[in-house]
């Protein structure tokens, strides 16, 4: 069954929110292990940078896999 565009958007937004919260929580726990002390504002800003990188990575991987899927489909039907 194919996922609707609305549900794809809901999934993408949920993924970003969960990723952002996990990035912040991970930083708060891990940074002190390395002697890095930052405030909440810094954690939130760093988390946004991680979210941006994650979004770009996800987009590029989806496009790569879609290109591979199309190539595979074409090679089977030529």
Buried (B, 14 or more C-beta within 10 A) or exposed (E): EEEEEEEEEEEEEEBBEEBBEEBBEEBEEEBEEEEEEBEEEEBBEBBEEBBEEBBEEBEEEEEEEEEEEEEEEEEEEE
